């Protein structure tokens, strides 16, 4: 088998090949580490490299396969987003304030991946503290899109999505507080799942904040790999008081059920101010594929309030409060475009912050009856495809479809489901005329990751994407 073919194998394919002793975890890890050395300098996806840790884990996995007691992800290469703490591995959150931070505790996600036997390749790039959906920071610079390196990967799990898209490991651990798994997955042409809030424990955090919005989850090239990873990550943990009880679900098994008879709604609008017509058209055509799969597909809209101001209030208030004990240092060291956030927070009142939760109730008052009529909601994942990386940084595109874009209007399809906690995924569904990936968002009802995964797997079978690769 050609070395490059190994780099594009799924986690399930690798696991099966290891079990049959057709491939060696040590050799596969070596090949992928070599690809990282070759490819990563051009895209800047992985910013802290851990080849010794990966190689040691691969050796342990090889022995475990020989003994017959290998874990479910033994020897599978994985990257970890740099917002997720890793014991003994630098975790900067993309900030000069944490440039030398080496945690003495793993996040629950990392603990569970290690227990499953993964080989950790390194940490992936993020916007500083994940406050925006554009992966750039003063420590490492921007991550470049593997499909066109003049374009951004979005964020905040931008390095994670770019690594998977570029064949730098089949699995990536990310998190999502307003679309941070789904948005870069859309821009990079990979699969990303935001599980239901609390499905995967989130603890600890490098800095406080985002407790009611953030979800940990997988970014992969195939739906089955994401289900496999979710089986490892899901389940309660006393350290995260929001974590959900055990579901008793085997996600990998449940992706096989098909979607015949489901009722799906496609919304081109979802309250967003403006979207690129080409992106909407690609997503709409993808939604109609489900009609071929035996689903009832209607174009409908839940009529939700557009909560951009609530998201901005939340982000700004959380950022300023997280750094209030070292505010002058933060102003001196932070990403320049963030600095206005720190002063703007003082203009908010307590009522402004409380109003966020009032509007979350209004949002759910619209979503709850909608999901009594439909099993799934389909939308474009993002209002646009990848845009140019900008000198001096960015908070988002200046314009979408020729109209001015605010820092969060362009991600209006994703963040509502962080406010509600519902599970949602982005599946690759096509390319623009420029050759840039487009994602279709699949949103499920409360606690219903299985239906999302079944739908995504059915779409993947009907319109395969994992074999499509950037030109490296």
C-alpha positions in Angstrom: 0.0 0.0 0.0 1.3 3.5 -0.9 2.2 5.7 2.1 -0.1 8.4 0.9 -3.0 6.0 0.8 -2.4 5.3 4.5 -2.8 9.0 5.3 -6.3 9.0 3.8 -7.6 5.9 5.5 -10.4 6.3 8.0 -10.0 5.4 11.7 -12.2 2.3 11.2 -10.1 1.2 8.2 -6.9 1.6 10.2 -8.4 -0.2 13.2 -9.4 -3.2 11.1 -6.0 -3.3 9.3 -4.3 -3.2 12.7 -6.4 -6.0 14.0 -5.6 -8.1 11.0 -1.9 -7.2 11.3 -2.0 -5.8 7.8 -0.7 -2.5 9.0 1.4 -1.4 11.9 0.3 1.4 14.2 4.0 2.4 14.5 4.5 2.6 10.7 1.2 4.4 10.1 2.1 7.0 12.8 5.5 7.4 11.2 4.0 8.0 7.8 1.5 10.6 9.0 4.2 12.4 11.1 6.2 12.6 7.9 3.2 14.0 6.0 2.8 16.6 8.8 6.4 17.7 8.3 5.8 18.0 4.6 2.3 19.6 4.5 1.8 21.4 7.7 4.2 24.3 7.1 2.0 25.3 4.2 -1.3 25.4 6.1 -0.3 25.9 9.8 -2.9 23.6 11.2 -0.8 21.9 13.9 1.0 24.4 16.1 2.5 22.1 18.8 3.9 18.9 17.6 4.1 15.7 19.8 5.9 13.1 17.6 7.4 11.3 20.6 4.1 11.0 22.4 2.4 9.7 19.3 5.2 7.2 18.6 5.1 5.9 22.2 1.3 5.5 22.1 1.6 3.7 18.7 4.1 1.2 20.2 1.8 0.5 23.1 -1.1 0.0 20.7 0.9 -2.4 18.6 1.6 -4.5 21.7 -2.1 -4.3 22.7 -3.2 -5.7 19.3 -0.7 -8.5 19.7 -2.2 -9.3 23.1 -5.8 -9.0 21.8 -6.8 -6.3 24.3 -6.5 -3.1 22.2 -8.8 -0.2 22.9 -11.4 1.0 20.5 -9.1 3.7 19.1 -5.7 2.0 19.7 -3.0 3.4 17.5 -5.4 5.8 15.7 -3.7 9.2 15.1 -5.6 12.2 16.5 -5.1 15.9 17.0 -6.4 18.0 19.9 -7.6 21.6 19.6 -5.4 24.0 21.4 -8.4 25.2 23.6 -8.6 21.7 25.1 -6.2 21.2 28.0 -3.6 18.4 27.6 -1.5 17.2 30.5 2.2 17.8 29.9 1.5 19.3 26.4 1.6 23.0 25.9 -1.9 24.5 25.6 -1.9 28.2 24.6 -5.4 28.9 23.5 -3.7 30.9 20.8 -2.8 33.6 23.3 0.5 35.2 24.2 -0.8 35.2 27.8 -0.6 31.4 27.8 2.4 31.0 25.5 4.2 28.7 28.0 1.1 27.1 29.7 1.5 23.4 30.2 -1.5 21.9 32.1 -1.1 19.4 34.8 -4.5 17.9 34.0 -6.1 16.5 30.9 -9.5 17.5 29.7 -12.1 14.7 30.1 -12.1 14.4 26.3 -8.3 13.8 26.2 -8.5 11.3 29.1 -11.1 9.3 27.3 -9.2 9.4 24.0 -6.0 8.3 25.8 -7.9 5.4 27.5 -9.1 4.3 24.1 -5.5 4.2 22.9 -5.0 7.1 20.5 -1.7 8.5 19.3 -1.8 12.2 19.8 0.0 14.0 17.0 -0.2 17.5 18.4 -2.4 20.6 19.1 -4.3 22.5 16.4 -4.5 26.2 15.8 -7.3 28.4 17.1 -8.3 32.1 17.1 -7.3 33.5 20.5 -9.6 31.9 23.1 -11.9 30.9 20.3 -13.8 34.2 20.6 -14.4 34.5 16.8 -14.7 32.1 13.8 -11.5 33.1 12.1 -8.4 31.1 12.9 -5.5 33.5 13.4 -3.6 34.7 16.5 -0.4 36.6 17.4 1.4 33.5 18.5 1.1 31.3 15.4 -0.6 33.3 12.7 -3.4 32.1 10.4 -4.3 28.6 9.4 -4.7 28.3 5.6 -7.4 26.3 3.8 -6.1 23.1 2.2 -8.4 23.6 -0.8 -6.9 27.1 -1.5 -4.2 28.3 0.8 -5.1 32.0 0.2 -8.4 31.3 1.9 -9.3 31.0 5.6 -10.5 27.8 7.4 -12.8 29.9 9.6 -12.9 28.7 13.2 -12.6 28.3 16.0 -11.7 24.6 15.4 -9.9 25.8 12.2 -6.6 24.0 12.7 -8.5 20.8 13.5 -10.6 20.9 10.4 -7.7 21.8 8.2 -5.6 18.9 9.6 -8.3 16.3 8.8 -8.9 17.8 5.4 -5.2 17.7 4.6 -4.7 14.0 5.6 -2.9 14.8 8.8 -4.8 12.2 10.8 -8.3 10.9 10.5 -9.6 12.2 13.8 -9.6 15.7 15.5 -11.0 16.8 18.8 -12.7 20.1 18.6 -15.3 22.2 20.5 -18.2 24.4 19.5 -19.6 27.4 21.3 -21.3 29.1 18.4 -20.5 26.9 15.4 -16.8 26.3 16.0 -16.9 22.7 14.8 -19.4 23.1 12.0 -18.2 26.3 10.4 -14.6 25.1 9.7 -15.9 21.7 8.8 -18.0 23.4 6.1 -15.1 25.5 4.8 -12.7 22.5 4.8 -15.0 19.9 3.3 -15.0 17.5 6.3 -17.6 16.1 8.7 -18.1 17.9 12.0 -20.6 17.0 14.8 -21.6 19.3 17.7 -23.3 16.8 20.0 -26.1 17.8 22.3 -25.0 20.1 25.1 -23.6 18.0 27.9 -23.3 14.8 25.8 -19.5 15.0 26.0 -18.2 16.4 29.3 -16.4 19.7 29.0 -13.8 20.1 31.8 -11.5 21.8 32.6 -11.2 25.0 30.6 -8.0 27.1 30.2 -10.1 30.2 31.2 -13.6 30.4 32.6 -16.6 31.1 30.4 -18.9 29.7 27.7 -20.2 27.1 30.2 -23.7 27.0 28.9 -22.8 27.2 25.2 -19.7 25.0 24.6 -19.8 21.4 23.4 -16.9 19.1 22.7 -17.1 16.9 19.6 -15.4 15.2 16.6 -14.1 16.4 13.3 -13.5 13.5 10.8 -13.5 12.6 7.1 -16.4 10.1 7.5 -19.6 9.8 9.5 -18.7 6.4 10.9 -15.4 7.8 12.3 -17.4 10.5 14.1 -19.8 8.0 15.5 -16.9 5.8 16.7 -15.3 8.8 18.4 -18.6 9.8 20.0 -18.9 6.3 21.5 -15.6 6.9 23.2 -16.3 10.5 24.3 -19.9 10.5 25.4 -21.1 9.8 28.9 -21.4 11.5 32.3 -18.5 12.9 34.4 -18.9 14.4 37.8 -16.4 17.1 37.0 -18.9 18.6 34.5 -22.1 19.2 36.3 -23.9 19.7 33.0 -22.9 16.3 31.6 -25.8 14.1 30.5 -26.5 10.6 31.9 -25.4 7.6 30.0 -27.6 7.2 26.9 -27.1 3.5 26.4 -26.6 4.2 22.7 -24.0 2.7 20.4 -23.7 5.5 17.9 -21.6 3.5 15.4 -24.3 0.8 15.2 -27.1 3.3 14.9 -25.8 5.0 11.8 -26.9 2.0 9.7 -30.6 2.5 10.1 -31.4 4.6 7.0 -33.7 7.5 6.8 -36.8 6.3 4.9 -40.0 7.9 6.3 -38.3 10.8 8.1 -39.8 14.3 7.7 -37.2 17.0 7.0 -37.4 20.7 6.6 -35.0 22.8 4.6 -34.6 26.5 5.6 -32.6 28.8 3.3 -33.2 31.7 5.7 -33.2 30.9 9.4 -33.3 34.5 10.1 -29.8 35.3 8.6 -29.5 38.7 7.1 -27.9 37.6 3.8 -26.4 34.5 2.3 -24.5 33.8 -0.9 -27.1 32.5 -3.4 -24.6 30.0 -4.8 -24.0 28.4 -1.3 -27.8 28.3 -0.6 -28.4 26.7 -4.0 -25.8 24.0 -3.4 -27.3 23.3 0.1 -30.9 23.2 -1.3 -30.0 20.7 -3.9 -28.2 18.6 -1.3 -31.4 18.7 0.9 -33.4 17.3 -2.0 -31.1 14.2 -2.1 -33.0 13.1 1.0 -36.2 12.8 -1.2 -34.3 10.1 -3.2 -33.6 8.4 0.1 -37.3 8.0 1.0 -37.7 11.2 3.2 -40.4 13.7 3.0 -38.6 17.1 2.4 -40.4 20.4 2.6 -39.0 24.0 2.4 -40.1 25.5 5.7 -38.7 27.9 8.3 -39.2 28.0 12.1 -39.3 31.8 12.2 -36.7 32.1 14.9 -35.5 35.5 16.2 -32.1 36.5 14.9 -29.9 36.6 18.1 -26.8 38.2 16.8 -26.9 40.9 19.4 -27.3 38.3 22.1 -24.3 36.4 20.9 -22.1 39.5 20.8 -23.2 40.5 24.3 -22.4 37.0 25.5 -19.0 36.9 23.9 -17.9 40.4 24.9 -19.2 40.0 28.5 -17.5 36.6 28.9 -14.2 37.8 27.4 -14.0 40.9 29.6 -15.0 39.0 32.8 -12.5 36.2 32.1 -9.7 38.6 32.0 -10.8 41.3 34.5 -8.0 40.3 37.0 -5.3 41.0 34.4 -7.1 43.5 32.1 -4.1 45.7 31.3 -2.0 42.7 30.4 -4.8 41.4 28.2 -5.1 44.7 26.4 -1.4 44.7 25.8 -1.1 41.1 24.6 -4.4 40.2 23.0 -5.2 39.9 19.3 -5.7 43.6 18.3 -9.2 43.2 16.9 -10.3 41.9 20.4 -9.3 44.9 22.4 -12.5 46.9 21.9 -14.4 44.0 23.4 -12.7 44.6 26.8 -14.0 48.2 27.1 -17.3 47.7 25.4 -18.3 45.2 28.1 -18.6 48.1 30.5 -21.4 49.6 28.5 -23.6 46.6 29.1 -26.1 46.4 32.0 -27.1 43.4 34.0 -30.4 43.5 32.1 -28.6 43.1 28.8 -27.0 39.9 30.0 -30.3 38.6 31.6 -32.1 39.4 28.4 -30.0 36.7 26.6 -31.7 34.0 28.5 -35.1 35.6 27.9 -34.5 35.4 24.2 -33.2 31.9 24.5 -36.7 31.0 25.8 -38.2 32.9 22.8 -35.9 30.9 20.5 -37.0 27.5 22.0 -40.7 28.6 21.8 -40.2 28.6 18.0 -38.0 25.5 17.7 -40.0 23.2 20.0 -43.2 23.1 17.9 -41.2 23.0 14.7 -39.6 19.7 15.8 -43.0 18.3 16.6 -43.6 18.5 12.8 -40.1 17.5 11.5 -37.5 15.0 12.5 -34.6 17.2 11.2 -33.9 20.7 10.1 -31.5 21.3 7.1 -29.8 24.6 6.4 -26.6 25.7 4.8 -23.9 25.5 7.4 -22.4 29.0 6.7 -23.7 31.9 4.6 -20.6 31.8 2.4 -17.7 29.7 1.3 -14.1 30.3 2.5 -13.0 33.9 2.0 -9.5 35.4 1.7 -7.1 35.5 4.6 -6.6 39.2 5.5 -3.4 41.0 6.4 -3.8 42.2 10.0 -6.5 39.7 10.8 -10.3 39.6 10.6 -13.4 38.8 12.5 -15.2 37.6 9.4 -15.8 38.5 5.8 -16.3 42.2 4.9 -19.2 41.3 2.6 -21.4 38.3 1.8 -23.2 38.3 -1.6 -22.1 41.9 -2.0 -23.7 43.2 1.2 -21.9 44.3 4.4 -21.3 41.6 6.9 -21.1 42.0 10.7 -18.7 39.9 12.8 -21.4 37.3 13.5 -24.1 37.7 10.9 -22.2 35.3 8.5 -22.4 32.5 11.1 -26.1 32.9 11.7 -27.1 29.4 10.8 -25.0 27.8 13.5 -25.1 29.7 16.8 -28.9 29.3 17.5 -28.3 25.7 18.3 -25.7 26.6 20.9 -28.3 28.7 22.6 -30.8 25.8 22.5 -28.3 23.0 23.1 -29.6 20.9 20.2 -27.2 18.5 18.3 -26.1 19.6 14.8 -23.6 18.5 12.2 -22.1 19.8 9.0 -21.8 17.4 6.1 -19.8 18.2 2.9 -22.4 18.7 0.1 -20.7 20.3 -2.8 -18.3 22.9 -4.2 -18.6 26.4 -5.5 -17.4 27.4 -8.9 -14.2 28.4 -7.3 -13.7 24.9 -6.0 -14.4 25.7 -2.4 -16.3 23.3 -0.2 -19.9 23.9 1.1 -21.5 22.3 4.0 -25.1 21.3 4.7 -26.1 21.6 8.4 -28.3 18.8 9.8 -30.0 19.8 13.1 -31.7 17.3 15.4 -34.2 17.5 18.2 -33.1 17.5 21.8 -30.7 14.6 22.6 -31.1 13.1 19.1 -27.6 12.6 17.7 -28.6 9.1 16.3 -31.0 10.6 13.8 -28.4 13.2 12.7 -25.8 10.5 12.3 -28.1 8.2 10.3 -29.1 11.0 8.0 -25.5 12.1 7.5 -24.4 8.5 6.8 -27.2 8.0 4.3 -26.2 11.3 2.6 -22.6 10.2 2.6 -23.5 6.9 0.9 -25.6 8.7 -1.7 -23.1 11.5 -2.3 -19.7 10.3 -1.1 -17.1 12.9 -0.2 -14.3 11.2 1.7 -12.4 10.4 -1.5 -12.2 14.1 -2.5 -8.9 15.5 -1.6 -7.1 18.9 -1.8 -4.3 19.0 -4.4 -1.1 18.5 -2.4 
